[in-house]
């Protein structure tokens, strides 16, 4: 999977219709909007995409809808992480079968796991599929940490990158220092809108951002300003992006507020886009797949 460096990758939302089913028409229209803004790839079914709340069939359905909607314009990096290693591997294979070019998997969650177990989990995934595999750490949700000492080991095992959603600049700098000797063979991605510019200064490969669902042009412009050497403009755009995310968060929980904001924005573009969350976060708990 070829990506520009640095790259903007939206952590893609999943729209549901009034019955709680995947709304493929809304998904296609939203993807058109963000791809035309200049993003470099799409990551469906992650935290922002309510991936942990989807069944295995639903996850495959979503990825299978994103791929043709992207239409080869950008690659699809599907998040397929599950608490168990075997289900994660199965989900990865199914995502690749429907056209994903790479997969990402969150650090295993629910049960406490140590570094050896995390490494074995990712090594099994890397060995079990013929596609790039990215790790993803979000300890506030998984309650399991990805130790900095694992970066080189994961790279040795075939993992090609990491999305860091710790929201800690100190930890991100530690990851960046560990990844730097690996060069372009390992891509560290920032997952926090407020840390994009700091991450780029540390040499990151880009950012995987929830905010890019609503503000793709802003995210793309920030990276372009940085790569062109316009530090003043990059700093200004970072402030704008940080405030844009804070504005969403002031409306309530980030995911619910972001989905409402995207729904309103798409409606202004003449597109129906449901703001409902999957149960238990919202009332859309029943879904018919097929």
Secondary structure as GFF3:
##gff-version 3
##sequence-region A 1 290
A	DSSP	beta_strand	7	11	.	.	.	ID=ss1
A	DSSP	alpha_helix	24	36	.	.	.	ID=ss2
A	DSSP	beta_strand	41	43	.	.	.	ID=ss3
A	DSSP	three_ten_helix	51	53	.	.	.	ID=ss4
A	DSSP	alpha_helix	56	70	.	.	.	ID=ss5
A	DSSP	beta_strand	75	79	.	.	.	ID=ss6
A	DSSP	alpha_helix	85	97	.	.	.	ID=ss7
A	DSSP	beta_strand	102	106	.	.	.	ID=ss8
A	DSSP	alpha_helix	115	128	.	.	.	ID=ss9
A	DSSP	beta_strand	132	137	.	.	.	ID=ss10
A	DSSP	alpha_helix	139	142	.	.	.	ID=ss11
A	DSSP	alpha_helix	150	156	.	.	.	ID=ss12
A	DSSP	beta_strand	161	164	.	.	.	ID=ss13
A	DSSP	alpha_helix	169	180	.	.	.	ID=ss14
A	DSSP	three_ten_helix	183	185	.	.	.	ID=ss15
A	DSSP	beta_strand	187	190	.	.	.	ID=ss16
A	DSSP	three_ten_helix	193	195	.	.	.	ID=ss17
A	DSSP	alpha_helix	196	201	.	.	.	ID=ss18
A	DSSP	beta_strand	206	209	.	.	.	ID=ss19
A	DSSP	three_ten_helix	211	213	.	.	.	ID=ss20
A	DSSP	alpha_helix	216	227	.	.	.	ID=ss21
A	DSSP	alpha_helix	231	249	.	.	.	ID=ss22
A	DSSP	alpha_helix	254	268	.	.	.	ID=ss23
###
